[in-house]
Amino acid sequence: MKKEISCLLFLCLSLAIIFTPLPLLAANEPKQDTKSDKTEAPPANTPQEKSYSSVEERRLYDTLEQERAGLQEKIKVLADREKELKTLEQEVDKKFEQMEKKIQELKKVQQKTEELLAQKDAAELKKIEELSKIYSKMEPDKAALALSVLKDQQLAADIIAGMKTKSAAKLMEQLDKLKASSLTTTLSTLSTE
């Protein structure tokens, strides 16, 4: 019976030692010199030993630590991407503003060009009206001779179109048949601008 009690006691003590957390065992050990503690301190990046009540708990803790490290890495990557995207967004905004300025400048140039073209057209119309008056006052045979050598068919038609009907008829009588036919065709296709 003594032998059984001894075995049982030995077994209980063994189990108590195995399952006793490490910090409690360390508290029962004699203290070492403080100088040796300073030199044997774990590095800052090394995780300190934790006491686990089971192997499963240790495995879960390790898994959680790995997942935490993975998540922290992903967070870092996402933060870097966010900075990169913000930089790109700012560059795109600058380019957009530059394009808007260029569009506004081009609209001003287009408006100025349209104004200049309108002034040019008005000046040309005025000149054609003056030429029409001049040709109306000329002798029909001399006006016909001047128009027959004129190379710009459209200008000749515009001059005749600006004349009074009676003066234009006298001038057309003096032109040769081919030139009169050509001018008549051009006059019939005049576009209204």
Residue frames as qw, qx, qy, qz and C-alpha x, y, z in Angstrom:
[[0.000, 0.886, 0.463, 0.000, 0.00, 0.00, 0.00],
 [0.310, -0.773, 0.117, 0.542, 2.86, 2.38, 0.77],
 [0.406, -0.098, 0.611, 0.672, 4.30, 1.61, -2.59],
 [0.191, 0.635, 0.661, 0.352, 1.03, 2.51, -4.34],
 [0.155, -0.931, -0.241, 0.225, 0.74, 5.77, -2.42],
 [0.410, -0.555, 0.344, 0.637, 4.33, 6.63, -3.32],
 [0.352, 0.195, 0.682, 0.611, 3.69, 5.97, -7.00],
 [0.054, 0.808, 0.566, 0.154, 0.49, 7.98, -6.89],
 [0.279, -0.869, -0.045, 0.406, 2.24, 10.86, -5.15],
 [0.425, -0.311, 0.499, 0.688, 5.09, 10.75, -7.64],
 [0.268, 0.463, 0.698, 0.475, 2.61, 10.78, -10.50],
 [0.069, -0.911, -0.401, 0.063, 0.72, 13.77, -9.05],
 [0.344, -0.740, 0.172, 0.551, 3.95, 15.73, -8.57],
 [0.414, -0.032, 0.626, 0.660, 5.08, 14.93, -12.09],
 [0.162, 0.674, 0.633, 0.345, 1.78, 16.10, -13.52],
 [0.202, -0.915, -0.221, 0.270, 1.87, 19.24, -11.40],
 [0.392, -0.526, 0.354, 0.667, 5.33, 20.08, -12.69],
 [0.342, 0.223, 0.691, 0.597, 4.36, 19.45, -16.31],
 [0.026, 0.731, 0.583, 0.353, 1.19, 21.53, -16.19],
 [0.319, -0.759, -0.213, 0.527, 2.49, 24.32, -13.95],
 [0.416, 0.895, 0.070, 0.147, 2.90, 27.53, -16.01],
 [0.705, 0.283, -0.191, 0.622, 6.48, 28.62, -16.59],
 [0.023, -0.696, 0.179, -0.695, 6.20, 31.96, -14.75],
 [0.750, -0.593, 0.067, -0.286, 5.22, 30.13, -11.54],
 [0.937, -0.057, -0.070, 0.338, 8.22, 27.84, -11.85],
 [0.468, 0.521, -0.143, 0.699, 10.47, 30.81, -12.50],
 [0.351, -0.757, 0.105, -0.541, 9.16, 32.51, -9.38],
 [0.889, -0.451, 0.065, -0.038, 10.23, 29.49, -7.27],
 [0.823, 0.247, -0.126, 0.495, 13.74, 29.41, -8.73],
 [0.474, -0.622, -0.096, 0.616, 16.44, 31.39, -6.97],
 [0.294, 0.948, 0.033, -0.118, 17.11, 34.86, -8.40],
 [0.795, 0.176, 0.079, 0.575, 20.20, 35.28, -10.52],
 [0.352, -0.402, 0.005, 0.845, 22.55, 38.20, -10.63],
 [0.343, 0.811, 0.295, -0.372, 20.94, 41.29, -12.23],
 [0.010, 0.657, -0.517, -0.548, 23.92, 41.81, -14.50],
 [0.221, -0.033, 0.923, 0.312, 23.38, 38.49, -16.20],
 [0.350, 0.629, 0.654, -0.232, 19.67, 39.34, -16.71],
 [0.216, 0.816, -0.069, -0.532, 20.61, 42.41, -18.69],
 [0.002, 0.489, -0.735, -0.470, 22.92, 40.58, -21.04],
 [0.137, 0.107, 0.971, 0.166, 20.52, 37.70, -21.63],
 [0.417, 0.481, 0.352, -0.686, 17.44, 39.82, -22.37],
 [0.588, 0.400, 0.662, 0.235, 15.58, 38.64, -25.49],
 [0.193, 0.046, 0.350, 0.915, 15.88, 40.83, -28.59],
 [0.310, 0.274, 0.235, -0.879, 13.13, 43.41, -29.09],
 [0.561, 0.214, -0.442, -0.666, 11.66, 41.67, -32.15],
 [0.331, 0.012, -0.943, 0.016, 11.56, 38.21, -30.55],
 [0.616, -0.495, -0.222, -0.571, 8.18, 37.40, -29.02],
 [0.246, -0.437, 0.719, -0.482, 8.34, 36.52, -25.36],
 [0.255, -0.075, -0.963, -0.031, 7.51, 33.00, -24.27],
 [0.578, -0.270, 0.037, -0.769, 3.88, 32.60, -23.29],
 [0.235, -0.078, 0.931, -0.267, 2.44, 29.94, -21.15],
 [0.578, 0.001, -0.479, -0.661, -0.18, 27.78, -22.77],
 [0.653, -0.204, 0.555, -0.473, -2.55, 25.44, -21.08],
 [0.842, 0.179, 0.509, -0.015, -2.59, 23.05, -24.05],
 [0.432, -0.106, 0.604, 0.661, -0.92, 22.30, -27.34],
 [0.229, 0.666, 0.645, 0.295, -4.12, 23.31, -29.12],
 [0.131, -0.943, -0.180, 0.249, -4.02, 26.74, -27.47],
 [0.393, -0.546, 0.414, 0.613, -0.41, 27.19, -28.60],
 [0.381, 0.228, 0.713, 0.543, -1.31, 26.16, -32.17],
 [0.098, 0.842, 0.520, 0.105, -4.27, 28.58, -32.22],
 [0.261, -0.868, 0.032, 0.422, -2.12, 31.37, -30.85],
 [0.421, -0.291, 0.560, 0.651, 0.56, 30.76, -33.49],
 [0.297, 0.500, 0.701, 0.411, -2.09, 30.70, -36.22],
 [0.038, -0.933, -0.347, 0.092, -3.56, 33.98, -34.96],
 [0.357, -0.708, 0.247, 0.557, -0.11, 35.56, -34.84],
 [0.404, 0.010, 0.662, 0.631, 0.58, 34.49, -38.42],
 [0.163, 0.717, 0.621, 0.271, -2.77, 35.86, -39.56],
 [0.201, -0.915, -0.142, 0.319, -2.14, 39.10, -37.68],
 [0.394, -0.470, 0.436, 0.659, 1.27, 39.45, -39.35],
 [0.325, 0.306, 0.719, 0.533, -0.33, 38.76, -42.74],
 [0.026, 0.864, 0.500, 0.052, -3.08, 41.32, -42.10],
 [0.288, -0.815, 0.063, 0.499, -0.54, 43.92, -41.00],
 [0.387, -0.177, 0.590, 0.686, 1.41, 43.33, -44.21],
 [0.200, 0.572, 0.695, 0.388, -1.78, 43.67, -46.25],
 [0.125, -0.917, -0.307, 0.221, -2.66, 46.87, -44.40],
 [0.354, -0.600, 0.304, 0.650, 0.79, 48.24, -45.19],
 [0.321, 0.128, 0.700, 0.625, 0.43, 47.31, -48.87],
 [0.073, 0.762, 0.620, 0.169, -3.04, 48.88, -48.98],
 [0.225, -0.867, -0.098, 0.434, -1.75, 52.06, -47.35],
 [0.350, -0.349, 0.497, 0.713, 1.03, 52.25, -49.93],
 [0.223, 0.398, 0.745, 0.486, -1.48, 51.71, -52.73],
 [0.046, -0.872, -0.473, 0.118, -3.75, 54.37, -51.26],
 [0.264, -0.721, 0.159, 0.621, -0.86, 56.87, -51.24],
 [0.315, -0.066, 0.678, 0.661, -0.03, 55.89, -54.80],
 [0.133, 0.621, 0.721, 0.276, -3.65, 56.33, -55.89],
 [0.124, -0.891, -0.265, 0.348, -3.90, 59.72, -54.18],
 [0.292, -0.510, 0.391, 0.708, -0.76, 60.84, -55.99],
 [0.228, 0.205, 0.766, 0.565, -2.18, 59.63, -59.30],
 [0.027, 0.784, 0.621, -0.014, -5.50, 61.31, -58.55],
 [0.176, -0.812, -0.018, 0.557, -3.73, 64.61, -57.91],
 [0.262, -0.265, 0.597, 0.711, -1.81, 64.27, -61.17],
 [0.157, 0.469, 0.789, 0.364, -5.01, 63.51, -63.05],
 [0.056, -0.864, -0.425, 0.262, -6.72, 66.52, -61.45],
 [0.218, -0.643, 0.248, 0.691, -3.81, 68.75, -62.52],
 [0.218, 0.015, 0.746, 0.629, -3.96, 67.39, -66.07],
 [0.083, 0.670, 0.731, 0.100, -7.73, 67.89, -66.12],
 [0.105, -0.855, -0.182, 0.475, -7.33, 71.51, -65.00],
 [0.228, -0.428, 0.493, 0.723, -4.69, 72.07, -67.68],
 [0.183, 0.294, 0.817, 0.460, -6.99, 70.58, -70.29],
 [0.018, 0.811, 0.564, -0.156, -9.86, 72.78, -69.12],
 [0.150, -0.747, 0.105, 0.639, -7.62, 75.85, -69.45],
 [0.213, -0.166, 0.695, 0.666, -6.57, 74.76, -72.95],
 [0.144, 0.547, 0.797, 0.211, -10.20, 74.20, -73.93],
 [0.033, -0.869, -0.325, 0.371, -11.10, 77.68, -72.70],
 [0.186, -0.577, 0.382, 0.697, -8.16, 79.17, -74.64],
 [0.204, 0.098, 0.814, 0.535, -9.19, 77.26, -77.77],
 [0.106, 0.731, 0.674, -0.031, -12.79, 78.47, -77.41],
 [0.073, -0.829, -0.035, 0.553, -11.52, 82.06, -77.21],
 [0.194, -0.348, 0.625, 0.671, -9.35, 81.51, -80.29],
 [0.198, 0.380, 0.849, 0.308, -12.28, 79.92, -82.12],
 [0.058, 0.841, 0.473, -0.257, -14.56, 82.82, -81.21],
 [0.122, -0.722, 0.233, 0.640, -11.93, 85.34, -82.34],
 [0.230, -0.092, 0.781, 0.574, -11.43, 83.41, -85.60],
 [0.173, 0.600, 0.772, 0.116, -15.18, 83.34, -86.25],
 [0.003, -0.871, -0.212, 0.444, -15.36, 87.08, -85.61],
 [0.170, -0.539, 0.486, 0.666, -12.46, 87.71, -88.01],
 [0.228, 0.179, 0.853, 0.435, -14.06, 85.49, -90.67],
 [0.127, 0.775, 0.608, -0.115, -17.36, 87.34, -90.26],
 [0.063, -0.815, 0.075, 0.572, -15.52, 90.67, -90.65],
 [0.227, -0.273, 0.706, 0.612, -13.72, 89.33, -93.73],
 [0.220, 0.451, 0.831, 0.240, -16.99, 88.12, -95.26],
 [0.062, 0.869, 0.382, -0.309, -18.62, 91.46, -94.56],
 [0.133, -0.681, 0.332, 0.639, -15.67, 93.30, -96.12],
 [0.248, -0.009, 0.818, 0.520, -15.81, 91.05, -99.20],
 [0.187, 0.668, 0.719, 0.028, -19.55, 91.64, -99.57],
 [0.012, -0.869, -0.107, 0.483, -18.98, 95.37, -99.34],
 [0.192, -0.460, 0.580, 0.644, -16.26, 95.19, -101.99],
 [0.244, 0.275, 0.857, 0.361, -18.51, 93.14, -104.29],
 [0.128, 0.823, 0.514, -0.205, -21.31, 95.69, -103.84],
 [0.077, -0.780, 0.195, 0.589, -18.88, 98.49, -104.76],
 [0.226, -0.196, 0.767, 0.567, -17.65, 96.51, -107.80],
 [0.248, 0.543, 0.796, 0.105, -21.27, 95.92, -108.83],
 [0.084, 0.889, 0.231, -0.386, -21.92, 99.68, -108.72],
 [0.157, -0.603, 0.483, 0.615, -18.76, 100.35, -110.73],
 [0.240, 0.065, 0.862, 0.441, -19.67, 97.79, -113.40],
 [0.219, 0.717, 0.650, -0.127, -23.23, 99.19, -113.50],
 [0.052, 0.882, 0.008, -0.468, -21.88, 102.66, -114.34],
 [0.285, -0.369, 0.661, 0.588, -19.51, 101.35, -117.04],
 [0.562, 0.362, -0.387, -0.635, -20.42, 101.05, -120.70],
 [0.921, -0.033, 0.278, -0.271, -21.95, 97.56, -121.19],
 [0.849, 0.467, -0.223, 0.105, -19.38, 96.54, -123.84],
 [0.213, 0.647, -0.584, 0.441, -16.41, 97.60, -121.69],
 [0.600, -0.386, 0.519, -0.471, -17.90, 95.93, -118.57],
 [0.969, 0.158, 0.078, -0.171, -18.46, 92.74, -120.61],
 [0.647, 0.584, -0.420, 0.253, -14.87, 92.81, -121.84],
 [0.118, -0.593, 0.617, -0.504, -13.58, 93.24, -118.25],
 [0.777, -0.204, 0.431, -0.412, -15.77, 90.39, -116.98],
 [0.930, 0.328, -0.127, -0.105, -14.84, 88.04, -119.82],
 [0.540, 0.528, -0.551, 0.355, -11.13, 88.18, -118.90],
 [0.464, -0.560, 0.462, -0.508, -11.83, 87.81, -115.18],
 [0.394, 0.227, -0.891, 0.010, -10.50, 84.40, -114.09],
 [0.108, 0.094, 0.823, -0.549, -12.61, 84.07, -110.92],
 [0.230, -0.345, -0.733, -0.539, -15.98, 82.86, -112.24],
 [0.338, -0.602, -0.679, 0.249, -17.62, 83.16, -108.82],
 [0.196, -0.443, -0.135, 0.864, -16.52, 86.79, -108.44],
 [0.087, -0.033, -0.505, -0.858, -17.90, 87.62, -111.87],
 [0.326, -0.480, -0.770, -0.267, -21.23, 86.01, -110.95],
 [0.332, -0.579, -0.521, 0.532, -21.32, 87.87, -107.62],
 [0.093, -0.254, 0.109, 0.956, -20.70, 91.19, -109.40],
 [0.237, -0.212, -0.629, -0.710, -23.54, 90.54, -111.84],
 [0.379, -0.526, -0.760, 0.044, -25.83, 89.40, -109.01],
 [0.274, -0.515, -0.365, 0.725, -25.19, 92.69, -107.19],
 [0.014, -0.030, 0.326, 0.945, -26.14, 94.79, -110.22],
 [0.540, 0.339, 0.298, -0.710, -29.61, 96.05, -111.00],
 [0.707, 0.275, 0.651, 0.020, -31.47, 93.75, -113.36],
 [0.518, 0.844, 0.099, -0.101, -31.48, 96.24, -116.26],
 [0.023, 0.838, -0.534, -0.109, -27.73, 96.90, -116.05],
 [0.542, -0.274, 0.793, 0.051, -26.97, 93.18, -115.66],
 [0.728, 0.485, 0.482, -0.050, -29.07, 92.37, -118.75],
 [0.406, 0.893, -0.174, -0.089, -27.22, 94.92, -120.91],
 [0.204, -0.685, 0.697, 0.059, -23.88, 93.54, -119.70],
 [0.667, -0.018, 0.745, -0.015, -24.88, 89.91, -120.38],
 [0.681, 0.690, 0.209, -0.133, -25.93, 90.90, -123.97],
 [0.248, 0.875, -0.410, -0.072, -22.37, 92.04, -124.63],
 [0.477, -0.464, 0.747, 0.017, -20.73, 88.81, -123.43],
 [0.382, 0.252, -0.790, -0.408, -19.97, 85.97, -125.81],
 [0.800, -0.205, -0.295, -0.482, -22.44, 83.08, -125.64],
 [0.748, 0.002, -0.611, 0.260, -20.05, 80.66, -123.88],
 [0.209, 0.135, -0.506, 0.826, -19.12, 83.12, -121.12],
 [0.481, -0.227, 0.022, -0.847, -22.77, 84.23, -120.70],
 [0.830, -0.153, -0.465, -0.266, -23.86, 80.59, -120.40],
 [0.608, 0.032, -0.620, 0.495, -21.16, 79.85, -117.86],
 [0.023, -0.165, 0.371, -0.913, -22.05, 82.92, -115.76],
 [0.649, -0.234, -0.200, -0.696, -25.74, 82.04, -115.93],
 [0.805, -0.134, -0.577, 0.031, -25.00, 78.58, -114.55],
 [0.412, 0.048, -0.546, 0.728, -22.90, 80.05, -111.77],
 [0.260, -0.227, 0.129, -0.930, -25.58, 82.65, -110.98],
 [0.743, -0.247, -0.355, -0.511, -28.25, 79.96, -110.71],
 [0.812, -0.185, -0.513, 0.207, -26.23, 78.03, -108.18],
 [0.080, 0.536, -0.378, 0.751, -25.30, 80.95, -105.92],
 [0.511, -0.404, -0.717, 0.248, -25.61, 80.01, -102.30],
 [0.248, -0.831, -0.078, -0.492, -27.16, 82.39, -99.84],
 [0.603, -0.011, -0.543, 0.584, -24.73, 83.09, -97.04]]
